Amino acid sequence: MVPKFSKEGKVTYISVFMNVLEELTWRGLIQDISDPEALSKLKLGDAFYIGFDPTAPSFQVGNLVPLIVSIHLTKAGLKPILLFGGATGMIGDPGGKSAERNLLPLEQVAENVQRQQKQASGLWRQAGATVTPDVVNNLDWTKEISLLSFLRDVGKHFTVNYMTAKDSVKSRLSGDGISYTEFSYMLLQANDFLHLYQTKNCKLQIGGSDQWGNITAGLELIRRKVSGEAYALSFPLITNAEGKKFGKSEGNAIWLNPEMTSPYKFHQFWLNVADDDAIRLLKIFTFESKERIGEVESSLKTAPEKREAQKLLADTLCTFVHGSQATDDAKRCAHALFTGTLNELSNAQVLEIFQDAPSSTITKDQVGELDVLTLLSTTVAKSKGEARRLVQGGGIYLDSERVSNEALKISETTILEKGFVVLRSGKKNYHLVRVGE
């Protein structure tokens, strides 16, 4: 809400939440809303919250969606609360899962909370939000609740019929079943909303569409227990053109921690999205204006080979998460790889680029005896004869330098100095050879 003073000096309000609602809808970030008209009653300074279960030491790209939605709401005048599930993270949310999650040790959960909290704070600063999130941990108010108190104060307000009707539970019941531990997750999350409603003026909870059952359970508890009115909205789960989820547990995790996913790999991930995904992901994952996105959408249609949408997406996201220097470094690495001039990069950058490339290891003793044809025949060529033909054809490179001497000894290269050498056959066939003990 934006304050507006009437002639009598009394404060009335004009809702800007509906404006941000339109913005989020245009960006494809609205799935469900509990009561669109009631949302207009939110006032400047009212709080909302988003919860994260710290099941990993880092956020991944799927977590960017709730964080970005939260920043949009913050800029609209609402106060953000980031809830880290020190308590619920020990149990595991059944939503979107076909099997029980492994329970994490308490110490690991606490460490994950600390790391994710630091990441989130950095993103808020990077986005230029003037209000910083209030960070809470639901373990603080959950750990002292006795089982009997929880059953009396929370459990009595829900029927089993109500809980089993939720999609997150229903899907599990139709499969291998669900433990009481995960079945109780809904009530714990509902109690979180009630606690924040009573202690921090939290009127709104947001979350992914797979959380909708848990979120609306919170609305129900607030209504039944304190006759309060609260609101909820969800955003869709983000998938790529093949329908695969952007998620840490689906085998394709791209992490925000640069030690888990390098800035180069992070930049490449966005640079390589399909044309069919690029504009949609620009709307979802960036704060670029409608006009700017319209420009690159036109470019994508008229000159798709320029990949302007992917470049904007990669540069913007890499800078948002890792900073402008990391983006510049990632682009320099990509240029060096494309042009084959690896000598302009540091050893660390070269290893970063080729961390997922085919590789092999030789010992220091082997280096002294090894010639280039023998090495090629065990890496990028099928035989010494093929290796010889590749060298004679000018198609073999060692660390960006073309090999013309068939009798070259590997010991004559910089392999011992650097601890590795990069072989290239043709334009894109790379192999990393490391020196081990």
C-alpha positions in Angstrom: 0.0 0.0 0.0 1.2 3.5 -0.7 0.0 6.2 1.8 -2.0 9.0 0.5 -3.2 12.0 2.6 -6.7 13.3 2.2 -7.6 16.9 2.6 -8.5 16.3 6.2 -5.1 15.0 6.8 -6.2 11.4 7.4 -4.2 8.6 5.8 -6.0 6.5 3.2 -4.3 3.9 1.1 -4.0 3.0 -2.6 -3.2 -0.6 -3.2 0.0 -1.3 -5.1 -0.2 -4.9 -4.3 -2.6 -5.4 -7.2 0.1 -3.8 -9.5 2.7 -6.3 -8.4 0.1 -9.0 -8.8 -0.3 -8.0 -12.4 3.5 -8.0 -12.8 3.8 -11.5 -11.3 1.0 -12.7 -13.5 2.7 -11.4 -16.6 5.9 -13.0 -15.6 4.1 -16.4 -15.2 4.7 -16.4 -11.4 1.1 -16.9 -10.2 -0.5 -20.3 -9.9 -3.1 -20.0 -7.1 -4.4 -17.2 -4.9 -6.6 -17.8 -1.9 -8.6 -14.6 -2.2 -7.5 -12.0 -4.8 -9.9 -9.3 -3.4 -8.7 -9.8 0.1 -5.1 -9.3 -0.9 -5.9 -5.7 -1.6 -6.4 -5.3 2.1 -2.7 -5.7 2.8 -1.1 -2.5 4.1 2.4 -1.1 3.9 4.5 -3.0 6.4 2.4 -6.1 6.5 4.6 -9.1 6.5 4.7 -12.2 4.2 6.8 -15.3 4.5 8.4 -17.9 2.4 9.8 -21.1 3.9 12.8 -23.2 2.9 13.7 -26.6 4.2 17.5 -26.7 4.5 18.0 -30.1 3.0 21.2 -29.0 1.2 24.1 -26.7 2.0 23.1 -24.4 -0.9 20.1 -23.0 -2.8 19.8 -24.2 -6.3 18.1 -22.5 -9.3 14.7 -23.8 -8.4 14.9 -21.8 -5.2 15.5 -18.6 -7.1 11.8 -18.5 -8.0 10.5 -18.0 -4.4 13.4 -15.7 -3.7 12.7 -13.5 -6.7 8.9 -13.5 -6.0 9.8 -12.4 -2.5 11.9 -9.5 -3.8 9.1 -8.4 -6.0 6.7 -8.3 -3.0 9.4 -6.5 -0.9 9.7 -3.8 -3.5 5.9 -3.4 -3.4 6.0 -2.5 0.2 5.5 -5.7 2.1 7.9 -6.9 4.8 9.7 -10.2 3.9 10.2 -13.0 6.4 12.5 -15.9 5.3 11.7 -19.0 7.4 14.3 -21.7 7.5 12.9 -25.0 8.5 15.3 -26.1 11.2 12.4 -28.1 12.6 10.5 -29.1 9.5 13.8 -29.8 7.7 14.3 -32.7 10.0 11.1 -34.3 8.8 10.8 -33.6 5.1 7.9 -32.3 3.1 6.0 -35.1 1.2 4.9 -32.7 -1.5 6.2 -33.6 -5.0 7.9 -36.7 -3.7 7.1 -40.4 -4.3 9.2 -41.7 -1.5 10.2 -40.9 2.1 13.2 -38.5 2.4 16.2 -39.3 4.4 16.3 -37.6 7.8 19.4 -35.3 8.2 21.5 -35.0 11.4 20.7 -32.0 13.5 24.1 -30.6 13.0 23.8 -30.8 9.2 20.5 -29.0 9.3 21.9 -26.2 11.4 24.9 -25.7 9.0 22.6 -25.7 6.0 20.4 -23.1 7.6 23.4 -20.8 8.1 24.7 -21.2 4.6 21.4 -20.6 2.9 20.7 -17.6 5.1 23.9 -16.0 3.9 23.1 -16.7 0.3 19.6 -15.2 0.6 20.9 -12.0 2.3 23.3 -11.5 -0.6 20.6 -11.8 -3.2 18.5 -9.1 -1.5 21.4 -6.8 -1.5 22.2 -7.5 -5.1 18.6 -6.8 -6.1 18.8 -3.4 -4.5 15.9 -4.0 -2.1 15.9 -1.3 0.7 14.2 -3.6 3.2 16.2 -6.6 4.3 14.4 -9.9 5.2 13.6 -10.9 8.7 15.2 -14.3 9.0 13.6 -16.9 11.4 14.1 -20.5 12.2 11.0 -22.6 13.1 13.1 -24.7 15.4 13.1 -21.8 17.8 9.4 -22.0 18.6 8.9 -25.7 17.8 11.5 -27.4 19.9 9.8 -26.6 23.2 6.3 -27.8 22.2 5.3 -31.0 23.8 3.5 -33.7 21.8 0.4 -33.4 23.9 0.3 -29.6 23.5 0.8 -29.9 19.8 -2.1 -32.5 19.5 -4.4 -30.3 21.6 -3.5 -26.9 20.2 -3.0 -27.8 16.6 -4.1 -31.3 15.8 -7.6 -30.9 17.1 -8.4 -28.3 14.4 -7.9 -30.7 11.5 -9.7 -33.9 10.5 -7.9 -36.8 8.9 -10.3 -36.4 6.0 -9.2 -32.8 5.5 -5.5 -33.8 5.5 -5.8 -36.8 3.2 -7.7 -34.8 0.6 -4.6 -32.7 0.0 -2.8 -33.6 -3.2 0.6 -33.9 -1.5 -0.8 -36.6 0.8 -3.3 -38.2 -1.6 -0.6 -38.9 -4.2 1.5 -40.7 -1.6 -1.4 -42.7 -0.3 -2.1 -44.1 -3.8 1.6 -45.3 -4.0 3.8 -46.7 -1.3 2.1 -44.8 1.5 3.3 -42.1 3.8 4.8 -42.2 7.3 3.2 -40.4 10.2 6.3 -38.3 10.3 5.7 -36.8 6.9 2.0 -36.8 7.4 2.4 -34.4 10.3 4.5 -32.0 8.2 1.3 -30.1 7.1 0.4 -29.4 10.7 3.9 -28.1 11.5 3.8 -25.8 8.6 0.3 -24.6 9.6 1.6 -23.9 13.1 4.5 -21.8 11.6 2.0 -19.6 9.8 0.0 -19.1 13.0 3.1 -18.3 15.0 4.3 -15.6 12.5 0.7 -14.3 12.2 0.6 -13.7 15.9 4.1 -12.5 16.5 5.2 -10.7 13.3 2.0 -9.4 11.7 2.5 -12.0 8.9 -0.6 -11.9 6.7 0.6 -13.8 3.6 2.4 -17.0 2.9 3.8 -17.7 -0.6 5.2 -21.0 -2.0 5.4 -23.4 -4.9 2.2 -25.0 -6.2 3.2 -28.3 -4.6 3.0 -26.5 -1.2 -0.6 -25.3 -1.7 -2.1 -27.9 0.6 0.3 -27.0 3.4 -0.2 -23.3 2.9 -4.0 -23.4 3.0 -3.8 -25.5 6.1 -2.2 -22.5 7.7 -5.1 -20.3 6.6 -7.5 -22.8 8.2 -5.6 -22.9 11.5 -5.5 -19.1 11.7 -9.2 -18.9 11.1 -10.2 -21.7 13.5 -7.8 -20.9 16.3 -7.8 -17.1 16.5 -10.6 -16.1 14.0 -8.0 -14.3 11.9 -7.8 -13.7 8.2 -4.7 -14.4 6.2 -3.9 -14.9 2.6 -1.8 -17.2 0.3 -0.5 -17.3 -3.2 1.6 -19.9 -5.0 3.7 -19.9 -8.1 4.1 -22.8 -10.6 6.9 -25.3 -10.5 9.4 -24.3 -13.2 10.2 -26.9 -15.9 12.2 -26.8 -19.1 11.0 -27.5 -22.6 11.3 -31.3 -21.9 9.1 -30.9 -18.9 12.0 -31.6 -16.4 11.9 -29.8 -13.1 14.5 -27.3 -12.0 15.3 -29.1 -8.8 18.2 -30.3 -6.7 16.8 -33.8 -6.3 16.0 -34.5 -9.9 19.6 -35.2 -11.0 20.2 -31.8 -12.7 21.0 -29.5 -9.9 22.6 -26.2 -10.7 23.7 -24.7 -7.3 24.1 -21.1 -6.3 27.2 -21.9 -4.3 30.2 -21.3 -6.6 32.1 -24.2 -5.1 29.3 -26.6 -6.0 28.5 -25.1 -9.4 31.2 -22.8 -10.9 30.1 -19.4 -12.2 31.3 -20.6 -15.7 29.0 -23.6 -15.6 26.2 -21.5 -14.1 26.5 -19.0 -16.9 26.7 -21.8 -19.5 23.5 -23.4 -18.1 21.5 -20.3 -18.8 23.3 -19.6 -22.1 22.3 -23.0 -23.4 18.6 -22.9 -22.7 16.4 -23.7 -25.7 14.8 -20.9 -27.7 11.4 -22.1 -26.6 12.4 -21.5 -23.0 14.4 -18.3 -23.2 11.8 -15.6 -23.0 9.7 -17.4 -20.4 12.8 -17.8 -18.2 13.7 -14.2 -18.7 10.3 -13.2 -17.3 10.6 -15.6 -14.4 14.2 -15.3 -13.3 15.1 -11.7 -14.0 13.8 -8.2 -13.1 14.2 -7.0 -16.7 11.4 -4.7 -17.9 8.6 -5.7 -20.2 10.0 -3.4 -22.8 13.5 -4.9 -22.6 12.2 -8.5 -22.8 10.0 -7.5 -25.7 13.1 -6.3 -27.6 15.0 -9.5 -27.1 11.9 -11.5 -28.0 11.8 -9.7 -31.3 15.5 -10.5 -31.8 14.9 -14.1 -31.0 12.3 -14.3 -33.8 14.2 -12.3 -36.4 17.7 -13.4 -35.6 17.7 -16.5 -33.4 21.3 -17.2 -34.3 22.4 -14.1 -32.2 20.9 -15.7 -29.1 20.3 -12.3 -27.5 17.7 -13.7 -25.1 20.0 -16.4 -23.8 22.9 -14.0 -23.5 20.8 -11.5 -21.5 19.5 -14.4 -19.3 23.0 -15.8 -18.6 24.6 -12.4 -18.0 21.8 -11.2 -15.7 21.5 -14.3 -13.6 25.2 -14.8 -13.2 25.7 -11.2 -12.1 22.7 -11.5 -9.7 24.0 -14.6 -8.1 27.8 -14.2 -8.3 28.5 -10.6 -9.2 29.7 -8.8 -12.3 33.3 -10.0 -12.1 32.3 -13.6 -12.1 30.2 -12.9 -15.2 33.1 -11.3 -17.0 35.3 -14.3 -16.1 32.7 -16.8 -17.3 32.4 -15.0 -20.6 36.2 -14.8 -21.0 36.4 -18.6 -20.3 33.7 -19.3 -22.9 35.5 -17.1 -25.5 38.8 -18.8 -24.8 37.2 -22.2 -25.2 35.5 -21.1 -28.4 38.6 -19.6 -30.0 40.9 -22.3 -28.6 43.2 -19.7 -26.9 43.4 -21.3 -23.4 46.7 -19.7 -22.6 45.0 -16.4 -21.7 43.3 -18.2 -18.8 44.6 -19.1 -15.3 45.2 -22.8 -14.5 42.2 -22.7 -12.2 39.9 -21.3 -14.9 41.0 -24.0 -17.4 40.3 -26.8 -14.8 37.0 -25.2 -14.1 36.0 -25.3 -17.8 37.0 -28.9 -18.2 35.9 -30.3 -14.9 33.2 -32.3 -16.7 35.2 -33.2 -19.8 36.6 -36.6 -20.5 39.8 -37.0 -18.5 42.6 -39.4 -17.6 45.5 -39.5 -15.2 49.1 -40.4 -15.7 52.0 -40.6 -13.2 55.1 -38.4 -13.2 57.2 -41.5 -14.1 55.0 -42.0 -17.2 55.5 -38.4 -18.3 59.2 -39.0 -18.9 58.6 -41.9 -21.3 55.5 -40.8 -23.1 55.4 -39.4 -26.6 52.5 -37.5 -28.1 51.3 -40.3 -30.4 51.1 -42.8 -27.6 49.2 -40.3 -25.4 46.8 -39.5 -28.3 46.2 -43.2 -29.0 44.9 -43.6 -25.4 42.8 -40.5 -25.3 41.4 -38.8 -28.5 42.5 -41.4 -31.1 41.8 -45.1 -31.6 45.4 -45.9 -32.6 48.9 -44.5 -33.2 48.1 -44.6 -36.9 45.0 -42.4 -36.5 47.0 -40.2 -34.1 49.7 -39.7 -36.7 47.1 -38.8 -39.4 45.5 -36.2 -37.0 48.9 -34.6 -36.3 49.8 -34.5 -40.0 46.4 -33.0 -40.8 47.0 -30.2 -38.3 44.1 -31.3 -36.1 45.8 -31.8 -32.7 46.4 -29.2 -30.1 48.1 -29.2 -26.7 47.0 -26.3 -24.5 45.9 -24.3 -27.6 49.2 -24.9 -29.5 49.0 -27.0 -32.7 51.2 -30.1 -32.7 53.3 -30.6 -35.8 56.1 -32.8 -34.4 55.1 -36.5 -34.3 58.0 -37.3 -32.0 57.1 -34.7 -29.4 57.8 -35.9 -25.8 55.1 -35.0 -23.3 57.9 -34.1 -20.8 58.8 -31.2 -23.2 55.3 -29.6 -22.6 54.2 -27.7 -19.5 52.4 -30.7 -18.1 54.7 -31.1 -15.1 54.7 -27.4 -14.3 50.9 -27.1 -14.3 49.9 -30.7 -13.4 47.7 -31.1 -16.5 47.5 -30.7 -20.2 44.5 -30.1 -22.4 44.3 -32.2 -25.6 42.1 -31.1 -28.5 41.3 -33.0 -31.6 39.5 -30.9 -34.2 37.3 -28.1 -33.0 35.4 -29.5 -30.0 36.9 -32.9 -29.0 38.7 -32.2 -25.7 40.4 -34.4 -23.2 42.1 -33.4 -19.9 45.2 -35.3 -18.9 46.2 -34.9 -15.3 49.4 -35.8 -13.6 48.9 -37.9 -10.5 51.2 -39.4 -7.9 
